[in-house]
Amino acid sequence: MAQAAGGTSATYREVLGATGALLPALSFFGRLPVAVIQFGSVLLITRTSGSLATGGTVACALALGQVATGPVVGRLADRRGQRSVVLCCSLLNALAITCYTLGALAGLPTPLLVALGVLAGATVPGIGPLARARGVALVRRGGADERVVNTVLSLESTMDELSFVLGPALIGVAAFAGHPAYAFGAAALLVAGCGSAFALHPTATATATTVRPATAHAPREPRSRRPRMPREVRLVRLGLVLLGVLLGGCGAGITALTQKLGQEDQAGLVYAAMGVMSAVVGLSMAALPERFGLALRWRVATAAAALLSLLLIGTQSMPGLYVAVTVFGAVFAPNLITGFGLTERAVPRERLAEGMTSAASAFVGGQAVTLAVAGRLAESHGPAAAFTVGSVAAALAFGVALLVKAAPAAPGVTPVAATPSGSGRGV
C-alpha cells in the first residue's frame, strides 16, 4: 500500500512538473466563480425578488447560457488558442456578473433577470475543461503514459469538486455577513484576475495546433474538413447528461429534505460532505492500475452510482442523509473523471478543447434542467421523488456505459508546444 501511495505521489509530482505549480492554483480560483454563481443564483434572486420560483428560473437560465456557449468557447480555443479566448471571456464574464448582481439588487423584472442570467452563463470562460485540455497536452508532449494523463484528469476533477464545496461556503458566509451579493462581487474579481492570469500563463499555447497558413497557393482547409467526433464521444456525452440529471435530482432532493426536516440551513453542509468525499476519492483515482481500463471503470462507477443512489430514496433523517450522501459522494468523482478520460481518448487532437467543453456542458445541462424539474416534483411528491429521478438516471447511465468502448488515443496534428519552437513550461 505504501508503495502504491509513493507511486501516486510521484505521478502527481510528474504532473506538477509539466504544468508548473502556479497553473493549477490559477485554474482553481479561475473556475471558482462558476460554482459561486451557479449555487448562489437561487439564493440571490430569491432574496431580492422574494420568490423561490423566480430564483430557480433565473438560475436555470444562467446554467443553460453556459451550456449553449461552452462548446463554442472550446471550438474557438482549438482554432485560435486559449490565450485570447479565455482572456476575452474572463473580462466579459466579470462585467456580466457585475451587471447581473446589480440587476438583482435593483429588483428588475424577471424577463430582464433571465436575460442577464443567460449573459452571465454564456460568457463563462470554461477554465475547468480548458485546464483539462491544457494539462493533458502538457503531459502528452513529454511522452507521458495513460496513468499520468488519468492523474491530470483526477486532479482537475478534484479541483472541480473542491470548488463546488468552497462556492456554496462563500455564499453562506456572504449571506451571514449581510447579503449574497458580496459573494458575487468576489466572483467577478476572481474571474477577472485569475481568469486573465490563466489566459496569460506561458502554457496557454500548449494546445495550439500546427495550421498551414492561408496563401494564394495554399488556401485554408474548409471547416467541413475538420475531423468528425467519433460515436464514442457522443455516447459519453449522453452518459454525462445522465450523470448531470443524477446530481440535479440529488440536489433537489437534499434541498427538499432539509426543508422538510426544518434544517434548510444545513443544505450547504450536506453538499460539502458529499463534495469532500468525492474530492478525496478523486485524488486516489491516480493509484488505479492501467489494466483497469476506462470502459470497465465507467461501467463499475455507473453501476455503483445506481446502487448507492437507492440509499437516498429511503432517507428520512438528517444523520441518515449525511451518511447517505457521504457514501454516495465516493462514486461521483470516479464517474466524472472516467467520462472526461474517455472523451480525451476519443476526440481528435485538433478538437480537444471543444471535446472537453462539450463534455462539461453536457453534464451542466443535465444538472440545470433537472434542478428545475425535480425541484417542483419534490414540492408536490416529496424528496423521495427527486431522489428517484436521480436513481433512474444513474441506471440509464450504466446502460450507456455498457455501449462505450475505450478508443485508442485519437490521431491528430502535432501540438505546437511539442516542437522546438513551442513555448516552454510555465512556473
C-alpha angles and dihedrals in degrees: 000000000000089000091052091049090050091050091050092050090050090051092052090049089053090053093049089047089059098043101032123235096270099056097066090048092051092046091049096052090038092057095041093085089064090060091046097052095040095051097032099048094081091049095044097048093040090052094049099037100033091227125109090194091056090048091053093046095050093044090052090050090052092052093046090052088057092047093051097052102030095089090045091055090050092048091051090048090053092050103037103021130255098270101072095033097050093042092052094045094046093055093043091048092052089053092045093050089050092051091045092052094046090048091053092048090049091054096237118186117274096254090056091047089051090052092049090047091053089050092050090051096042093056096051105131094221094231094162098059093035090053088054091052092047094047093049091049091050095052095040093054087058091055096254119173127236093271091062091047090051089050090056089053091046091052092048094048090048090054089050090053093047091049090054089052095047095040095063089041090057090049090050093050091047092049090049091047093053116288141009088235089078089067091050090054089052090048091054091051093047096051092046094048107032094030091055091045090051089051093049096044112121091244092064091101094054093101096042114122131219105256124183108238118244113253136159089265098037112039121192116275109260118253090244089065092066112119113264123244109254123241090253091062092055091048092051090050089054089051090051091050088055091048087052089052088051093053092042091052091048091048093051091046093050091050093047095046095049089050091048091052092047091245101107091139088067095060091095091050091051090053089048092053090053093045095049093052091046091051093050092051091044092058091050092054089087088071094064113111119248091239087068090080127209096250093051090042092055092049091052093045095049092045090051091049091051092051098042093046087066088070089066095056093064097041114121106162139055095244089049091048092052091050094046096049093044091053091044091049089064091070101040101075092049089056094052095041092050093045091054090044092055090047092051092051095049107039119089111257091242090060101041097119091046090050093051095046091046090051091050091047091051090055095044091046093054091048096046097050092044094051089059096043098038091046091061090043090054091051091054102037106017136256094298090066092058092046089050091056089056093046093052090049090052091053090051090048088056089053090053091047089057089061096049121095122190106247122211114259106292118248118246147145122304113266113245089227090062092062124079089254094056122105120271127244115287126232 
